[in-house]
């Protein structure tokens, strides 16, 4: 009887794990001149995936917070310069979707709710806030 209970418990755990694995992530992308990054919207903020490419130079109107954020990410090794772009060296969570879009990927001021889009071109704003 004890073996049967253990077997049933194991089956139950396998079903739960399988259900979790079936959940698909909704991937968003942010594109600029030379930049392209993908990520997902999480409870913690915007998770930008390793390998995302960012414009190297900030626009003149980027503002000091964009410049300073990018400098800090370079200093921390999150971003690295490669072939005229900044590239994410690891997955990184931004507490703001706009910081993810503006400070890194686009190198300019940006509304992340409008810049991050799904594969069908729908904005994060349309999908999550409206």
VMD Tcl script that draws the C-alpha trace (Angstrom):
set ca {
  {0.00 0.00 0.00}
  {2.83 2.38 0.87}
  {4.49 1.73 -2.49}
  {1.23 2.51 -4.27}
  {0.94 5.87 -2.45}
  {4.51 6.76 -3.36}
  {3.84 5.86 -6.98}
  {0.70 8.02 -7.08}
  {2.56 10.92 -5.49}
  {5.33 10.59 -8.08}
  {2.75 10.63 -10.89}
  {1.15 13.74 -9.41}
  {4.49 15.53 -9.25}
  {5.26 14.57 -12.85}
  {1.93 16.02 -14.02}
  {2.56 19.31 -12.20}
  {6.07 19.61 -13.63}
  {4.80 18.84 -17.13}
  {2.08 21.49 -16.84}
  {4.66 24.08 -15.80}
  {6.89 23.10 -18.72}
  {4.00 23.56 -21.14}
  {3.61 27.22 -20.21}
  {5.09 29.26 -23.02}
  {6.94 32.46 -22.42}
  {5.78 35.53 -24.26}
  {8.90 36.94 -25.87}
  {9.15 40.63 -26.69}
  {11.67 42.41 -28.87}
  {13.02 45.95 -29.02}
  {14.63 47.17 -32.24}
  {16.71 50.18 -33.14}
  {19.11 51.22 -35.92}
  {21.61 48.47 -35.28}
  {20.10 47.20 -32.05}
  {17.96 44.17 -31.41}
  {17.18 42.59 -28.07}
  {14.66 40.06 -26.84}
  {13.29 39.49 -23.39}
  {10.25 38.83 -21.29}
  {8.07 40.86 -18.96}
  {8.28 39.40 -15.46}
  {7.01 40.25 -11.98}
  {10.45 41.74 -11.29}
  {10.61 43.89 -14.43}
  {11.88 43.49 -17.98}
  {14.28 40.57 -18.38}
  {16.58 41.20 -21.33}
  {18.25 38.07 -22.66}
  {21.96 37.46 -23.03}
  {23.15 38.30 -26.55}
  {20.90 41.33 -26.97}
  {22.58 44.03 -29.07}
  {22.43 47.72 -28.19}
  {23.29 50.87 -30.14}
  {26.80 51.91 -29.15}
  {26.40 55.70 -29.11}
  {23.75 57.55 -27.17}
  {21.74 60.20 -28.99}
  {22.47 63.82 -28.02}
  {19.12 64.02 -26.20}
  {19.55 60.74 -24.31}
  {20.01 62.49 -21.00}
  {22.44 61.81 -18.16}
  {20.45 58.93 -16.63}
  {20.73 56.94 -19.89}
  {24.46 57.65 -20.19}
  {25.13 56.82 -16.52}
  {23.07 53.61 -16.59}
  {24.95 52.33 -19.62}
  {28.32 53.22 -18.06}
  {27.38 51.27 -14.94}
  {26.29 48.23 -16.97}
  {29.60 48.31 -18.84}
  {31.54 48.63 -15.58}
  {29.60 45.71 -14.07}
  {30.29 43.52 -17.12}
  {26.62 43.19 -18.03}
  {27.35 44.90 -21.35}
  {30.48 44.55 -23.45}
  {31.49 46.37 -26.62}
  {31.74 44.14 -29.67}
  {31.77 45.01 -33.39}
  {30.42 48.53 -32.89}
  {27.61 47.47 -30.56}
  {27.07 46.84 -26.88}
  {26.12 43.23 -26.20}
  {24.48 41.72 -23.12}
  {26.86 39.20 -21.56}
  {24.11 37.66 -19.41}
  {20.38 37.87 -18.84}
  {19.58 41.06 -16.94}
  {16.41 42.30 -15.22}
  {15.55 46.00 -15.37}
  {13.00 47.30 -12.89}
  {11.51 49.45 -15.65}
  {10.56 48.51 -19.21}
  {11.61 51.99 -20.33}
  {15.03 51.68 -18.70}
  {15.53 48.42 -20.55}
  {14.58 49.99 -23.87}
  {16.11 53.44 -23.44}
  {19.17 52.99 -21.29}
  {20.50 50.02 -23.13}
  {19.01 48.87 -26.38}
  {18.08 52.14 -28.08}
  {20.57 54.49 -26.36}
  {17.96 57.25 -26.30}
  {14.93 58.30 -24.31}
  {12.12 55.87 -24.99}
  {8.78 54.67 -23.71}
  {9.43 50.98 -23.14}
  {5.71 50.22 -23.07}
  {5.61 51.25 -26.75}
  {9.06 49.98 -27.82}
  {8.83 46.36 -26.59}
  {6.65 44.35 -28.99}
  {5.62 40.73 -29.40}
  {6.12 38.67 -32.56}
  {2.86 40.09 -33.96}
  {3.97 43.69 -33.47}
  {1.65 44.36 -30.51}
  {3.17 46.61 -27.88}
  {3.70 45.65 -24.27}
  {1.36 48.55 -23.45}
  {-1.48 47.07 -25.50}
  {-0.99 43.57 -24.13}
  {-0.35 44.28 -20.44}
  {-1.88 47.65 -19.57}
  {-5.02 48.03 -21.68}
}
mol new
graphics top color blue
foreach p $ca { graphics top sphere $p radius 0.5 }
foreach p [lrange $ca 0 end-1] q [lrange $ca 1 end] { graphics top cylinder $p $q radius 0.2 }
display resetview
